């Protein structure tokens, strides 16, 4: 006979079981993202949707191109000197609005954040040197990585959103102190970078820097061979970067993959190819534009191993499938769509430098 205490215990177990299965009570919405019948679908909770946020409008109406170039009016304009003074002023006003925090102290407010107020041509502030390269980086993404950003493009606000340093960035984690006891080898330290799992927290350096290899793991052979040297450690890193992708875009695995065979490209959704181009873009951006600025940043803008804060998928997406909900800001800032002379690193050059296998369909 069931007593009240037993019923209470059974109810508690049922509730605990439900919580352990990561189920969320309430209605869900599903959207087919791949070929019919493949189970490639995005499931969302309408009560837990990230708001795209308010996109700042242009500072004022962009004047028609006319008058002298910025380089003819201002001194030491190494980037954007090829556009008119009017468009230059318009772009600078927008960048100030996007990056300088609203609560910045007076000495860092407005133009003073990057410029010496007594001599705007002076390069003494590191922020000005960094800003130049970031403008070139933005131009390069818009022109050379349209396979990922499409016609929407990006602006400085896509990442910064009113912050001097973007909210979602990464550096190499602090190294182990060398002790055998207590050395977690970069794992079992729940962090947002790996969706608070026990997976390796140093995965970004493996997949989003330099000659990073592709995130592939499934073997084509039964036993280990010279062509199959993948390990459990590699699998953990692979899962870690996938957890990051899932959380950064607010999607589940089947947004890109057919779960019957995660590795098969021909059975995946178009979003998987889009994500692949995004990974190449992030690697090239970190290697060619951000990491070379290491010596420019002050110590308080470097990580525990002395590397600068770099980009990952969350830097732009911030838990949304499309950054800023797909708002097309870049079209209002033509100076950020056209490469400044000498500022580009072409995809071909990036491939040669990064050593990435771009024939991904054969991988």
Phi, psi and omega in degrees: 000133181279124177268169180298322180294322179292320178298321179295319180295318179296320179296320179296318178296320180297317179295319179297319179297320179297319181291325181290337179276004178061026178282146176243125180287140178123166182290150178236158177243141180235146180223124179290126181243356179227192183295146184299143178084000183261355180073015179274100189213148176255123180253127181231154176258111183299342179271358183225050181257131180286128179288139180293344181082166181276125179272123182294136178286166175303150182300327175192176181295132180292121179295152176296142180303119179194168176079185184289160176285158181300323181292341179272344182255317183253155178269148171060041176266096185271340176230143181070014178287346183272358177258168182293158178301321182296316179291326177298312180299319179299315181292320178296321179297319180293315181299320177300318179295326185281328193248318185288123181299146182295333181262020180296142177298160187304322183289347179244005184284150175058224183297334184296344181296324179251335189251150167285116186299335181274345180202095184297339180279349183290142180253024186289335180272130181298330182298328179289318179296317180294317182300321178303311184291328179290327175296315178297322178298315180297317178299317182296319178297314183295326183270321188257352182234040177292344175296341177250310184276352178053218181272354180288314179072184179226158172229177177300327183292333180307321180263316191282312178051048177085010180243140178299320175245127180308148184293323185250097179220175181213156171223169176296133181292162180299139181290161177294152179280003175091353180286146176285313178284130178085359178278107183272001177051044174075012181235178177055034175232085186310125182218153180297334183297335178236035176055037176058034175264181179269010184284165185301131182273352179263025187290331183301321180296335181280327187243350187231028178214150167048225181273053180295137177280167178289154180276073180233144187220323188296129182279152176262000179235164182282314185250159175301135177223180177296337179266356181226091181244020181292145182236175175299323178299319177296320180297320179296318177295321179296315178296324181297315182290328177291323176298320178297314179300314182299313182290320184297326181261354182066040183231167175260174186301323185283005171292328179246326191252150164270116189293348177290335177201093185300331187278341188282113181293320185291347177254008180265170178275162177301335180297335180293318177295321178299318178293323179298315177298325178296321178296320178295322179297316180296316181298315180294322179296313180295319186282322188263339185240320186267308184300323178298346179271009184308314183288346182276324183289143172288168185300326183284357175249020178240157180279183183296340177253015173082016178257150181286161176291129187242175185266154167218192185294325182290338182303317179266314190286319177050054174072023177231147179299321176240127179305137180057028179068017180088011179300131183267080180282321192301331183297339181274358183227074185301335179296336180270357179261344184251128183295131173289145180305127177079004185263354188267147166239106188293156177303324179297317179294322179296319178300314181298321183283320185274341179069027182278140174280103185276353177274070192289334183292341178264003185274000000 
